[in-house]
């Protein structure tokens, strides 16, 4: 292969590259700085990177302008990429999603080279009778060699092929990318919709072959609709997986702020003294109000575009206004179901969830799809974490008109949401603020008071 010095900024990196390892790049930086680049990277004649992303990144960080490259032709590029994929499997720790995508890419390369095993094939020849010695291993041969079963290979294939591409992008970089059971569950979600989309796509190809433009347009529209529905269902399955994981973590989470030996923390020692009408700010992020959370004072403090309100059902419920302040309202009760409450409220009912021993009514003026996967969560902290994951994103606003034991406030702090919370009982509100102070190690500040 010819070797050439190529400007680093001209080399193109494809979107299918796996994430780089910072530790590996640091090691390469030290080696290159001391000894130079001992092993050139590999690119094709169009300057697309084939192998050597870590080496390229190390050279970029060292401020080098050019890098030595092996230049390969297209078929050679496929062979080089096969070698890099195989090396990644042997040398690197791969997450299940990365492994599945690499195995799918590997199969596509073998298909492109005409090297996929077929019944009656001589595995030592290519099309046309050209001798290959030795031939690249099939995915099954390769998988068995590195300790994967045929069943594991089929699961990886299902993950790579059946998860919608947009959903994959959401999964990458999250904990779910490393949990194979959840990836398989997501891949199997929306299987009917995926099958109908594939059926329409096959009809589209047939219509295009017949040059029937009207039929082709119709089938393209049908395929797009089913693919969108598949994407929606799989995104919901991903959010449920994230919510369940967050709920488990929430149930195990201990306060981060350690009290000094021999006494209480200095932050917790400053117990806030609250009066009805007081307003407190927590780290310029959360707002706590002591007073009637169905009154105008509290309503005037709300942002008007909250993503979620979480409330507990009481005999004196007068918080129907929440559905105008938040996109979704979740109402919790300890026993029975939510239907009696729904008959009395003016909030539009969407569906009911059973989370552990609590019933949760979901209300919204928008149509909200009910999760299709069974949910097993215990504890109020876990349920709050689940709701926040399902119905909010980072930096969203959350309303909690009842302080309780501060579960919603602490969950919002931990998960990066902004909480507007309150309660009529000064003692309960004070305890909630104290819990936040102990958990964060920060001091709450009183910002104002109102006559009520």
TORKOL-901163 format. One record per atom (N, C-alpha, C): z, y, x. Coordinates in steps of 0.2 Angstrom, whole numbers, padded with zeros to 4 digits, always signed. Layout:
<sites>
ZYX
...
</sites>
This chain:
<sites>
+0000-0006+0004
+0000+0000+0000
+0000+0006+0004
-0004+0011+0003
-0004+0017+0007
+0002+0021+0006
+0005+0024+0011
+0011+0028+0011
+0009+0036+0012
+0011+0040+0007
+0009+0047+0008
+0015+0051+0006
+0016+0057+0009
+0021+0062+0008
+0019+0066+0002
+0023+0066-0003
+0021+0070-0010
+0027+0075-0011
+0025+0081-0014
+0030+0086-0016
+0034+0083-0022
+0041+0083-0021
+0045+0080-0026
+0044+0083-0033
+0043+0090-0033
+0042+0093-0040
+0036+0090-0044
+0031+0087-0040
+0025+0084-0044
+0026+0077-0046
+0031+0074-0045
+0032+0067-0047
+0035+0067-0054
+0032+0063-0058
+0033+0062-0065
+0038+0056-0066
+0043+0058-0070
+0048+0053-0072
+0047+0051-0079
+0046+0045-0081
+0045+0043-0088
+0052+0043-0092
+0051+0043-0098
+0057+0043-0103
+0060+0036-0103
+0057+0031-0101
+0060+0024-0101
+0065+0023-0095
+0066+0027-0091
+0070+0026-0085
+0078+0025-0087
+0081+0021-0084
+0088+0020-0086
+0092+0025-0083
+0098+0027-0085
+0102+0032-0082
+0104+0031-0075
+0105+0036-0071
+0106+0035-0064
+0114+0034-0063
+0116+0031-0058
+0123+0030-0056
+0125+0036-0051
+0130+0040-0052
+0132+0045-0048
+0134+0043-0041
+0138+0037-0041
+0141+0034-0035
+0135+0032-0030
+0130+0029-0034
+0124+0026-0030
+0120+0032-0026
+0119+0037-0030
+0116+0043-0028
+0120+0046-0022
+0126+0046-0022
+0130+0049-0017
+0130+0045-0010
+0130+0038-0011
+0129+0034-0005
+0122+0035-0002
+0117+0036-0006
+0110+0037-0004
+0110+0043+0000
+0113+0048-0003
+0113+0055+0000
+0115+0055+0007
+0121+0051+0008
+0124+0051+0015
+0119+0047+0020
+0116+0041+0017
+0112+0037+0021
+0106+0041+0023
+0103+0045+0018
+0096+0048+0020
+0098+0054+0025
+0104+0058+0024
+0105+0063+0028
+0106+0061+0035
+0109+0055+0036
+0110+0052+0043
+0104+0049+0046
+0100+0045+0042
+0095+0041+0045
+0088+0042+0042
+0088+0047+0037
+0081+0048+0034
+0080+0043+0029
+0074+0043+0025
+0073+0039+0020
+0070+0033+0023
+0073+0027+0023
+0071+0021+0026
+0066+0017+0021
+0067+0018+0015
+0063+0014+0010
+0059+0019+0005
+0053+0020+0006
+0049+0025+0002
+0049+0023-0005
+0049+0028-0010
+0049+0026-0017
+0042+0024-0019
+0041+0022-0025
+0034+0019-0027
+0032+0023-0033
+0025+0026-0032
+0022+0029-0038
+0015+0027-0039
+0012+0028-0044
+0005+0027-0045
+0001+0033-0043
-0006+0032-0044
-0010+0037-0042
-0010+0043-0046
-0007+0043-0052
-0006+0049-0056
+0001+0052-0055
+0004+0050-0050
+0011+0052-0047
+0017+0051-0052
+0016+0045-0056
+0021+0043-0061
+0026+0038-0057
+0032+0040-0057
+0037+0036-0053
+0037+0028-0056
+0037+0024-0051
+0037+0017-0053
+0044+0014-0051
+0046+0015-0045
+0053+0013-0043
+0056+0018-0038
+0062+0019-0038
+0066+0023-0033
+0069+0029-0036
+0071+0029-0043
+0074+0035-0046
+0080+0038-0042
+0084+0033-0040
+0090+0035-0036
+0089+0038-0030
+0084+0035-0026
+0082+0039-0020
+0079+0045-0021
+0075+0046-0026
+0072+0052-0028
+0077+0058-0029
+0082+0056-0033
+0087+0060-0035
+0091+0062-0029
+0093+0058-0025
+0096+0059-0019
+0093+0065-0014
+0086+0064-0014
+0082+0068-0010
+0082+0075-0013
+0081+0075-0020
+0082+0082-0023
+0088+0085-0022
+0094+0082-0022
+0100+0085-0021
+0101+0087-0014
+0098+0084-0010
+0098+0086-0003
+0093+0092-0001
+0090+0094-0006
+0085+0100-0006
+0079+0099-0002
+0077+0092-0002
+0070+0091+0002
+0064+0093-0003
+0059+0095+0000
+0053+0097-0004
+0048+0091-0005
+0048+0087+0000
+0043+0081+0000
+0047+0075+0001
+0044+0069-0001
+0046+0062-0001
+0041+0057+0001
+0042+0052+0005
+0038+0047+0007
+0037+0042+0001
+0030+0041-0001
+0029+0037-0007
+0024+0031-0005
+0025+0025-0008
+0020+0020-0008
+0016+0022-0014
+0009+0022-0013
+0005+0023-0019
+0001+0017-0021
+0002+0015-0028
+0000+0009-0030
-0005+0010-0036
-0010+0005-0037
-0015+0005-0042
-0011+0003-0048
-0014+0003-0054
-0011+0002-0061
-0008-0005-0061
-0012-0010-0059
-0009-0017-0059
-0004-0018-0054
-0005-0015-0048
+0001-0015-0043
+0007-0012-0046
+0006-0006-0050
+0011-0003-0053
+0015-0007-0058
+0012-0011-0062
+0015-0016-0066
+0019-0021-0062
+0016-0023-0057
+0020-0028-0053
+0026-0025-0050
+0025-0019-0048
+0031-0015-0045
+0037-0014-0050
+0034-0012-0056
+0039-0011-0061
+0043-0017-0063
+0039-0023-0063
+0042-0029-0064
+0048-0031-0059
+0046-0029-0053
+0051-0031-0047
+0057-0026-0048
+0056-0020-0050
+0062-0015-0051
+0066-0017-0057
+0063-0020-0062
+0067-0022-0068
+0071-0028-0066
+0068-0033-0062
+0072-0039-0060
+0078-0037-0055
+0076-0032-0051
+0081-0030-0046
+0087-0026-0050
+0086-0022-0055
+0091-0019-0059
+0095-0024-0062
+0093-0030-0065
+0097-0035-0068
+0101-0038-0063
+0099-0039-0057
+0103-0043-0052
+0108-0038-0049
+0106-0032-0047
+0111-0027-0044
+0115-0023-0048
+0113-0021-0054
+0116-0016-0058
+0120-0019-0064
+0125-0015-0066
+0129-0016-0072
+0125-0013-0078
+0122-0017-0082
+0118-0014-0087
+0122-0015-0094
+0121-0010-0098
+0124-0010-0105
+0119-0014-0109
+0122-0017-0114
+0118-0021-0119
+0111-0018-0121
+0112-0012-0123
+0106-0008-0125
+0101-0007-0120
+0103-0005-0114
+0099-0005-0108
+0095-0011-0106
+0099-0017-0106
+0096-0023-0105
+0091-0025-0110
+0092-0024-0116
+0088-0026-0121
+0081-0022-0120
+0082-0016-0119
+0075-0012-0118
+0072-0014-0112
+0075-0015-0107
+0072-0018-0101
+0068-0024-0102
+0071-0029-0105
+0068-0035-0107
+0062-0035-0111
+0062-0030-0116
+0056-0029-0120
+0051-0026-0116
+0053-0021-0111
+0047-0018-0107
+0044-0023-0102
+0049-0028-0100
+0046-0033-0095
+0041-0038-0099
+0043-0039-0105
+0038-0043-0109
+0032-0040-0110
+0032-0033-0112
+0026-0030-0113
+0021-0029-0106
+0025-0029-0100
+0021-0029-0094
+0018-0036-0093
+0021-0041-0094
+0018-0048-0094
+0012-0049-0099
+0013-0046-0105
+0008-0046-0109
+0001-0043-0107
+0003-0037-0104
-0003-0033-0101
-0006-0036-0096
-0003-0040-0092
-0005-0043-0086
-0008-0050-0088
-0008-0052-0094
-0010-0058-0096
-0006-0064-0094
+0001-0063-0093
+0005-0068-0089
+0010-0071-0094
+0010-0069-0101
+0014-0072-0105
+0013-0080-0106
+0018-0084-0107
+0017-0091-0108
+0014-0092-0115
+0009-0097-0115
+0006-0099-0121
+0006-0106-0121
+0005-0110-0127
+0005-0117-0127
-0001-0119-0123
+0000-0124-0118
-0006-0127-0114
-0008-0122-0108
-0005-0117-0107
-0006-0112-0102
-0004-0116-0095
-0008-0115-0090
-0006-0116-0083
-0002-0110-0081
+0004-0110-0079
+0008-0104-0078
+0007-0102-0071
+0002-0105-0067
+0001-0103-0060
-0006-0099-0060
-0009-0098-0066
-0016-0094-0066
-0015-0088-0071
-0020-0084-0069
-0021-0078-0074
-0027-0079-0078
-0029-0075-0082
-0035-0075-0086
-0041-0075-0081
-0046-0079-0082
-0051-0079-0077
-0050-0084-0072
-0044-0088-0071
-0044-0093-0066
-0041-0091-0060
-0039-0084-0059
-0037-0082-0053
-0030-0085-0051
-0028-0087-0045
-0022-0090-0044
-0017-0085-0043
-0011-0086-0046
-0005-0082-0045
+0000-0086-0041
+0002-0084-0035
+0007-0089-0032
+0012-0084-0028
+0019-0084-0031
+0021-0088-0037
+0020-0083-0043
+0019-0085-0049
+0018-0081-0055
+0025-0077-0057
+0025-0071-0060
+0031-0068-0062
+0034-0073-0067
+0040-0073-0068
+0044-0078-0072
+0043-0075-0079
+0043-0079-0084
+0043-0077-0091
+0050-0074-0093
+0051-0071-0098
+0057-0068-0100
+0063-0074-0101
+0060-0079-0104
+0065-0085-0105
+0067-0088-0098
+0062-0089-0094
+0064-0092-0087
+0069-0087-0083
+0067-0081-0084
+0071-0076-0080
+0078-0075-0083
+0078-0075-0089
+0085-0075-0093
+0089-0081-0091
+0087-0087-0091
+0090-0093-0089
+0093-0092-0082
+0088-0090-0078
+0090-0090-0071
+0096-0085-0069
+0097-0080-0073
+0102-0075-0072
+0108-0076-0077
+0108-0082-0080
+0114-0084-0084
+0114-0082-0091
+0108-0080-0094
+0108-0079-0101
+0105-0085-0105
+0108-0086-0111
+0105-0091-0115
+0099-0089-0119
+0096-0094-0122
+0090-0092-0126
+0092-0088-0132
+0098-0089-0135
+0101-0086-0141
+0102-0078-0139
+0105-0077-0133
+0106-0070-0130
+0100-0067-0129
+0095-0070-0127
+0088-0067-0126
+0085-0065-0133
+0086-0069-0138
+0083-0067-0144
+0087-0061-0147
+0094-0061-0146
+0098-0055-0149
+0095-0049-0145
+0094-0049-0139
+0092-0043-0135
+0085-0041-0138
+0081-0046-0139
+0074-0044-0142
+0075-0041-0148
+0080-0043-0153
+0081-0040-0159
+0083-0033-0158
+0088-0032-0154
+0091-0025-0153
+0085-0020-0151
+0081-0023-0146
+0076-0018-0143
+0070-0017-0148
+0068-0022-0152
+0063-0021-0157
+0064-0018-0163
+0070-0020-0166
+0072-0018-0173
+0076-0012-0174
+0079-0009-0169
+0083-0003-0170
+0077+0003-0169
+0077+0007-0174
+0073+0013-0174
+0074+0017-0168
+0068+0019-0165
+0068+0023-0159
+0073+0029-0160
+0073+0033-0165
+0077+0039-0166
+0085+0037-0166
+0086+0031-0169
+0093+0028-0169
+0095+0026-0162
+0090+0023-0158
+0092+0022-0151
+0094+0028-0147
+0091+0033-0148
+0092+0039-0144
+0099+0042-0146
+0101+0041-0152
+0108+0043-0154
+0113+0038-0151
+0112+0032-0150
+0116+0027-0148
+0117+0028-0140
+0112+0030-0137
+0113+0030-0129
+0118+0035-0127
+0122+0033-0122
+0127+0038-0120
+0134+0037-0124
+0134+0033-0129
+0140+0032-0133
+0143+0025-0131
+0149+0024-0134
+0152+0017-0132
+0148+0012-0136
+0145+0013-0141
+0142+0008-0145
+0136+0005-0141
+0133+0009-0136
+0128+0006-0132
+0130+0000-0128
+0137-0001-0127
+0140-0006-0123
+0143-0012-0128
+0142-0011-0134
+0145-0016-0139
+0139-0020-0142
+0138-0026-0140
+0132-0030-0142
+0133-0032-0149
+0139-0034-0152
+0140-0036-0159
+0138-0030-0163
+0140-0024-0162
+0138-0018-0166
+0130-0017-0165
+0127-0017-0160
+0120-0016-0159
+0116-0021-0163
+0118-0028-0163
+0115-0033-0168
+0116-0031-0175
+0122-0028-0177
+0123-0027-0184
+0119-0021-0186
+0118-0016-0181
+0113-0010-0183
+0106-0013-0183
+0104-0017-0179
+0097-0019-0179
+0096-0023-0185
+0100-0027-0188
+0099-0030-0194
+0100-0026-0200
+0102-0020-0200
+0103-0016-0205
+0096-0013-0207
+0094-0013-0213
+0088-0010-0215
+0082-0015-0214
+0084-0021-0213
+0078-0026-0212
+0073-0027-0217
+0075-0026-0223
+0070-0026-0229
+0065-0020-0228
+0068-0014-0227
+0064-0008-0226
+0059-0009-0220
+0062-0012-0214
+0058-0013-0208
+0052-0017-0210
+0053-0023-0214
+0048-0028-0215
+0043-0024-0220
+0045-0020-0224
+0040-0017-0229
+0036-0012-0225
+0039-0008-0220
+0035-0004-0216
+0030-0007-0211
+0032-0013-0209
+0027-0017-0205
+0022-0020-0209
+0023-0021-0215
+0018-0024-0219
+0013-0018-0221
+0015-0012-0222
+0011-0006-0223
+0007-0005-0217
+0010-0005-0211
+0007-0004-0205
+0001-0009-0204
+0002-0015-0205
-0003-0020-0205
-0009-0018-0210
-0007-0016-0216
-0012-0014-0221
-0016-0008-0218
-0013-0003-0215
-0016+0003-0212
-0021+0001-0207
-0019-0004-0202
-0024-0006-0197
-0030-0009-0200
-0029-0013-0206
-0035-0016-0209
-0039-0011-0212
-0036-0006-0216
-0040-0001-0219
-0044+0003-0214
-0041+0005-0208
-0044+0008-0203
-0050+0004-0200
-0049-0002-0199
-0055-0007-0197
-0061-0006-0202
-0059-0006-0208
-0064-0006-0214
-0067+0002-0215
-0064+0006-0211
-0065+0013-0212
-0064+0016-0219
-0059+0013-0222
-0057+0016-0229
-0051+0021-0228
-0054+0027-0227
-0049+0033-0226
-0044+0034-0231
-0046+0033-0237
-0041+0034-0243
-0035+0029-0243
-0037+0023-0242
-0032+0017-0241
-0028+0018-0235
-0031+0020-0230
-0027+0021-0223
-0022+0027-0224
-0024+0032-0228
-0019+0037-0229
-0013+0035-0233
-0015+0031-0238
-0010+0029-0243
-0005+0024-0239
-0008+0020-0235
-0003+0015-0232
+0001+0018-0226
-0002+0023-0223
+0002+0027-0218
+0008+0031-0221
+0007+0033-0227
+0012+0037-0231
+0018+0032-0233
+0016+0026-0235
+0020+0021-0237
+0024+0019-0231
+0021+0017-0225
+0024+0015-0219
+0029+0020-0217
+0027+0027-0217
+0032+0032-0215
+0038+0032-0219
+0037+0031-0226
+0043+0032-0230
+0048+0026-0229
+0045+0020-0228
+0050+0014-0226
+0053+0015-0220
+0050+0018-0215
+0052+0019-0208
+0058+0024-0208
+0057+0029-0212
+0062+0034-0213
+0068+0031-0217
+0067+0027-0222
+0073+0024-0225
+0077+0019-0220
+0073+0015-0216
+0076+0011-0211
+0080+0015-0206
+0077+0021-0204
+0081+0025-0199
+0088+0028-0203
+0087+0030-0209
+0093+0033-0212
+0099+0027-0213
+0097+0021-0214
+0102+0016-0215
+0105+0014-0208
+0101+0014-0203
+0103+0012-0197
+0107+0018-0194
+0106+0024-0195
+0110+0029-0193
+0117+0029-0196
+0117+0027-0203
+0123+0026-0206
+0127+0020-0203
+0124+0015-0201
+0127+0009-0198
+0130+0011-0191
+0126+0015-0188
+0129+0018-0181
+0135+0022-0182
+0135+0027-0187
+0141+0031-0188
+0147+0027-0190
+0146+0022-0194
+0151+0017-0196
+0154+0014-0190
+0150+0012-0186
+0152+0008-0180
+0156+0013-0175
+0154+0019-0175
+0158+0024-0171
+0164+0026-0174
+0164+0026-0181
+0170+0028-0185
+0175+0022-0184
+0173+0016-0185
+0178+0011-0184
+0181+0011-0177
+0177+0012-0172
+0180+0012-0165
+0185+0018-0164
+0183+0024-0167
+0187+0029-0166
+0194+0028-0170
+0193+0025-0176
+0199+0023-0180
+0204+0018-0176
+0201+0014-0172
+0205+0009-0168
+0209+0013-0163
+0205+0017-0160
+0208+0021-0154
+0213+0026-0157
+0212+0029-0163
+0217+0034-0166
+0224+0030-0167
+0223+0024-0170
+0229+0020-0171
+0233+0018-0165
+0230+0018-0159
+0234+0017-0153
+0235+0023-0149
+0233+0029-0151
+0234+0035-0146
+0241+0037-0146
+0243+0038-0140
+0250+0041-0139
+0249+0048-0138
+0254+0052-0139
+0254+0059-0137
+0252+0060-0130
+0248+0065-0128
+0246+0066-0122
+0251+0070-0118
+0255+0074-0121
+0260+0078-0118
+0266+0074-0116
+0268+0073-0110
+0274+0070-0108
+0280+0074-0107
+0285+0072-0111
+0291+0077-0110
+0295+0076-0103
+0298+0081-0101
+0301+0080-0094
+0307+0076-0095
+0309+0073-0089
+0315+0068-0089
+0321+0072-0091
+0325+0069-0095
+0332+0071-0097
+0332+0076-0102
+0327+0077-0106
+0327+0082-0112
+0321+0082-0115
+0321+0087-0120
+0315+0088-0124
+0310+0092-0120
+0304+0092-0122
+0299+0097-0119
+0300+0104-0121
+0299+0108-0116
+0300+0116-0117
+0296+0118-0123
+0290+0115-0124
+0285+0117-0129
+0288+0115-0136
+0290+0109-0136
+0293+0106-0143
+0300+0110-0144
+0303+0112-0139
+0310+0115-0140
+0309+0122-0144
+0303+0125-0144
+0302+0131-0148
+0299+0129-0155
+0304+0127-0159
+0302+0125-0166
+0300+0132-0169
+0294+0132-0172
+0292+0138-0176
+0296+0139-0182
+0298+0145-0183
+0302+0147-0189
+0297+0150-0194
+0295+0146-0200
+0290+0148-0205
+0293+0151-0211
+0290+0156-0214
+0291+0158-0220
+0284+0157-0225
+0285+0157-0231
+0279+0157-0235
+0275+0163-0234
+0269+0162-0233
+0264+0167-0232
+0262+0168-0225
+0266+0165-0220
+0264+0165-0213
+0257+0162-0211
+0254+0164-0206
+0248+0162-0204
+0249+0161-0196
+0247+0155-0194
+0248+0153-0187
+0241+0151-0184
+0240+0152-0178
+0234+0150-0174
+0236+0145-0169
+0232+0140-0168
+0234+0135-0163
+0228+0135-0158
+0229+0138-0152
+0224+0138-0146
+0218+0141-0148
+0218+0146-0153
+0212+0150-0155
+0207+0145-0158
+0209+0140-0161
+0205+0135-0164
+0207+0133-0171
+0213+0131-0172
+0215+0129-0179
+0219+0134-0182
+0219+0134-0189
+0223+0139-0192
+0227+0135-0197
+0234+0137-0197
+0239+0134-0201
+0242+0139-0206
+0242+0138-0212
+0245+0143-0217
+0250+0140-0221
+0256+0143-0221
+0262+0141-0225
+0262+0144-0232
+0260+0140-0237
+0260+0143-0244
+0256+0139-0248
+0254+0142-0254
+0250+0138-0259
+0243+0138-0257
+0241+0131-0256
+0234+0130-0253
+0229+0130-0259
+0231+0131-0265
+0226+0132-0271
+0226+0140-0272
+0230+0144-0269
+0230+0151-0270
+0225+0155-0266
+0224+0161-0268
+0219+0166-0265
+0220+0167-0258
+0226+0167-0256
+0227+0169-0249
+0224+0163-0244
+0226+0157-0246
+0223+0152-0242
+0215+0151-0242
+0213+0152-0248
+0205+0152-0249
+0202+0157-0245
+0205+0163-0245
+0202+0169-0241
+0201+0167-0234
+0205+0163-0231
+0205+0161-0224
+0200+0156-0222
+0197+0152-0227
+0193+0147-0226
+0186+0149-0224
+0182+0145-0220
+0176+0148-0217
+0170+0148-0222
+0170+0144-0228
+0165+0144-0233
+0160+0139-0231
+0159+0136-0225
+0154+0131-0224
+0157+0125-0220
+0163+0123-0222
+0166+0117-0220
+0162+0111-0221
+0162+0106-0216
+0159+0100-0217
+0163+0095-0222
+0169+0095-0221
+0174+0090-0224
+0180+0093-0226
+0183+0091-0232
+0190+0093-0234
+0193+0086-0236
+0199+0085-0233
+0203+0079-0234
+0209+0081-0238
+0210+0078-0244
+0216+0079-0248
+0219+0073-0250
+0226+0074-0252
+0230+0068-0255
+0231+0070-0262
+0229+0065-0266
+0230+0066-0274
+0237+0067-0276
+0239+0072-0280
+0246+0073-0282
+0245+0074-0290
+0251+0073-0293
+0252+0074-0300
+0250+0081-0302
+0251+0086-0297
+0250+0093-0299
+0243+0096-0296
+0238+0091-0295
+0232+0093-0292
+0229+0099-0295
+0227+0104-0291
+0223+0110-0293
+0219+0112-0288
+0215+0107-0284
+0211+0109-0279
+0204+0107-0280
+0202+0108-0286
+0194+0106-0287
+0190+0111-0283
+0193+0117-0282
+0189+0122-0278
+0186+0120-0271
+0189+0114-0269
+0187+0112-0262
+0180+0110-0262
+0177+0108-0267
+0170+0105-0267
+0165+0111-0266
+0168+0117-0267
+0164+0123-0266
+0165+0126-0259
+0170+0124-0256
+0171+0126-0249
+0169+0121-0243
+0168+0114-0245
+0166+0109-0240
+0160+0105-0243
+0156+0103-0239
+0150+0099-0241
+0153+0092-0244
+0158+0089-0242
+0161+0083-0244
+0168+0084-0245
+0171+0081-0250
+0178+0081-0251
+0180+0074-0252
+0185+0072-0248
+0188+0065-0248
+0195+0066-0251
+0196+0062-0256
+0203+0062-0259
+0206+0055-0259
+0212+0055-0256
+0216+0049-0254
+0221+0048-0260
+0222+0041-0262
+0228+0039-0266
+0230+0033-0263
+0236+0031-0265
+0239+0025-0262
+0238+0019-0266
+0237+0019-0272
+0236+0013-0276
+0232+0014-0282
+0229+0009-0285
+0225+0009-0291
+0218+0012-0288
+0214+0015-0293
+0208+0017-0290
+0207+0024-0292
+0201+0027-0291
+0200+0034-0291
+0198+0037-0298
+0196+0032-0302
+0192+0034-0308
+0196+0038-0313
+0202+0037-0314
+0206+0041-0319
+0206+0048-0316
+0207+0049-0310
+0207+0055-0307
+0200+0059-0308
+0194+0055-0307
+0188+0057-0308
+0187+0060-0315
+0190+0057-0320
+0189+0059-0327
+0192+0066-0328
+0197+0068-0324
+0200+0074-0325
+0197+0080-0321
+0194+0078-0315
+0192+0083-0310
+0185+0086-0312
+0184+0092-0310
+0177+0095-0311
+0173+0094-0305
+0175+0090-0300
+0171+0089-0294
+0166+0083-0295
+0160+0084-0293
+0155+0078-0294
+0157+0072-0290
+0158+0066-0293
+0160+0060-0290
+0154+0057-0287
+0154+0054-0280
+0149+0050-0277
+0150+0043-0277
+0156+0041-0274
+0158+0034-0274
+0165+0033-0271
+0167+0027-0271
+0174+0026-0269
+0174+0021-0263
+0178+0022-0258
+0179+0018-0253
+0186+0015-0253
+0187+0009-0251
+0194+0006-0250
+0195+0005-0242
+0199+0009-0240
+0201+0008-0233
+0208+0006-0232
+0209+0000-0229
+0215-0003-0229
+0219-0003-0236
+0224+0000-0237
+0228+0000-0243
+0227+0007-0247
+0222+0011-0245
+0221+0017-0248
+0214+0017-0251
+0214+0020-0257
+0207+0022-0261
+0205+0029-0259
+0199+0029-0257
+0196+0036-0255
+0190+0038-0260
+0191+0043-0264
+0186+0045-0268
+0182+0050-0264
+0175+0050-0264
+0171+0054-0260
+0167+0059-0266
+0168+0065-0265
+0165+0070-0270
+0160+0075-0266
+0155+0077-0269
+0150+0081-0266
+0145+0084-0271
+0143+0090-0270
+0137+0092-0275
+0131+0089-0272
+0131+0086-0266
+0125+0083-0264
+0125+0076-0265
+0119+0072-0265
+0119+0065-0265
+0121+0062-0258
+0126+0058-0258
+0129+0055-0252
+0128+0047-0253
+0125+0044-0248
+0124+0037-0248
+0131+0033-0247
+0132+0028-0250
+0138+0024-0249
+0137+0019-0243
+0142+0019-0239
+0141+0014-0233
+0140+0007-0236
+0136+0003-0233
+0134-0004-0235
+0138-0009-0231
+0141-0007-0226
+0145-0012-0222
+0152-0012-0224
+0155-0018-0224
+0162-0018-0226
+0167-0015-0220
+0172-0011-0222
+0176-0007-0218
+0183-0010-0218
+0186-0012-0212
+0192-0014-0211
+0196-0009-0207
+0200-0005-0210
+0204+0000-0206
+0211+0000-0209
+0216+0001-0204
+0223+0001-0206
+0226+0008-0204
+0231+0010-0208
+0234+0016-0205
+0231+0023-0207
+0235+0028-0208
+0232+0034-0210
+0228+0038-0205
+0231+0037-0198
+0227+0040-0193
+0220+0037-0192
+0220+0030-0193
+0213+0027-0192
+0209+0029-0198
+0211+0030-0204
+0207+0032-0210
+0205+0039-0209
+0209+0044-0206
+0207+0051-0205
+0201+0051-0200
+0202+0047-0194
+0197+0047-0189
+0191+0044-0191
+0191+0039-0196
+0185+0036-0199
+0181+0042-0203
+0185+0045-0207
+0182+0050-0211
+0179+0056-0207
+0182+0058-0202
+0180+0063-0197
+0173+0061-0194
+0173+0055-0192
+0167+0052-0188
+0161+0051-0193
+0163+0049-0199
+0157+0048-0204
+0154+0055-0207
+0158+0060-0208
+0156+0065-0212
+0156+0072-0208
+0158+0072-0201
+0158+0078-0197
+0155+0077-0190
+0153+0082-0187
+0151+0082-0180
+0155+0087-0176
+0154+0087-0170
+0158+0091-0165
+0158+0098-0167
+0164+0101-0167
+0164+0109-0169
+0164+0110-0176
+0163+0105-0180
+0163+0107-0188
+0169+0109-0190
+0169+0112-0196
+0176+0114-0199
+0178+0109-0204
+0185+0108-0204
+0188+0103-0208
+0194+0107-0212
+0194+0106-0219
+0200+0109-0223
+0205+0103-0224
+0211+0105-0224
+0216+0100-0226
+0222+0104-0229
+0222+0104-0236
+0226+0108-0240
+0234+0105-0240
+0235+0099-0237
+0241+0096-0237
+0243+0094-0229
+0248+0097-0227
+0250+0095-0220
+0252+0088-0219
+0256+0085-0223
+0258+0078-0222
+0262+0078-0216
+0260+0073-0211
+0264+0072-0205
+0259+0075-0199
+0254+0079-0201
+0250+0082-0196
+0244+0077-0193
+0243+0072-0197
+0238+0067-0195
+0231+0070-0194
+0229+0074-0199
+0222+0077-0199
+0222+0083-0194
+0227+0086-0193
+0227+0092-0187
+0226+0088-0181
+0230+0083-0179
+0230+0080-0173
+0223+0077-0172
+0220+0073-0177
+0214+0070-0176
+0208+0076-0175
+0209+0081-0178
+0204+0087-0177
+0204+0089-0170
+0211+0090-0167
+0212+0092-0160
+0208+0087-0156
+0210+0081-0157
+0208+0076-0152
+0200+0075-0152
+0197+0076-0158
+0190+0075-0159
+0185+0081-0159
+0188+0087-0157
+0184+0093-0156
+0182+0096-0163
+0186+0095-0168
+0184+0099-0175
+0189+0104-0175
+0187+0109-0179
+0192+0115-0181
+0195+0114-0188
+0201+0114-0188
+0205+0112-0194
+0208+0119-0197
+0207+0119-0204
+0211+0124-0208
+0215+0120-0212
+0222+0121-0211
+0227+0117-0214
+0233+0121-0216
+0236+0118-0221
+0242+0122-0224
+0246+0117-0228
+0251+0121-0232
+0256+0117-0236
+0261+0122-0238
+0264+0120-0244
+0269+0125-0247
+0276+0124-0244
+0278+0118-0241
+0284+0116-0238
+0285+0119-0231
+0289+0124-0230
+0289+0127-0223
+0291+0122-0218
+0296+0117-0220
+0299+0112-0215
+0293+0107-0213
+0289+0105-0218
+0283+0100-0216
+0278+0104-0212
+0277+0110-0214
+0272+0114-0210
+0274+0115-0203
+0281+0116-0202
+0284+0117-0195
+0283+0111-0191
+0285+0105-0194
+0284+0099-0191
+0277+0097-0189
+0272+0099-0193
+0265+0098-0191
+0264+0102-0185
+0266+0108-0184
+0264+0113-0179
+0268+0110-0172
+0274+0108-0173
+0278+0105-0168
+0274+0099-0165
+0272+0094-0169
+0268+0088-0167
+0262+0090-0163
+0258+0096-0165
+0253+0098-0161
+0255+0101-0155
+0260+0104-0154
+0263+0107-0148
+0264+0101-0143
+0268+0096-0146
+0270+0091-0141
+0264+0087-0139
+0259+0086-0143
+0253+0082-0142
+0248+0086-0137
+0248+0093-0137
+0244+0097-0133
+0247+0100-0127
+0254+0101-0127
+0258+0104-0122
+0256+0112-0123
+0254+0114-0128
+0252+0121-0129
+0257+0124-0134
+0257+0131-0134
+0262+0135-0139
+0258+0138-0145
+0260+0136-0151
+0257+0140-0157
+0259+0147-0157
+0254+0151-0160
+0256+0158-0161
+0255+0161-0168
+0260+0164-0170
+0260+0167-0177
+0255+0173-0177
+0251+0174-0181
+0246+0179-0181
+0247+0184-0187
+0250+0182-0192
+0251+0187-0198
+0255+0184-0204
+0256+0188-0209
+0259+0185-0215
+0257+0189-0221
+0258+0186-0227
+0255+0189-0233
+0261+0189-0238
+0261+0194-0242
+0265+0194-0248
+0263+0189-0253
+0267+0185-0256
+0265+0180-0261
+0270+0180-0266
</sites>
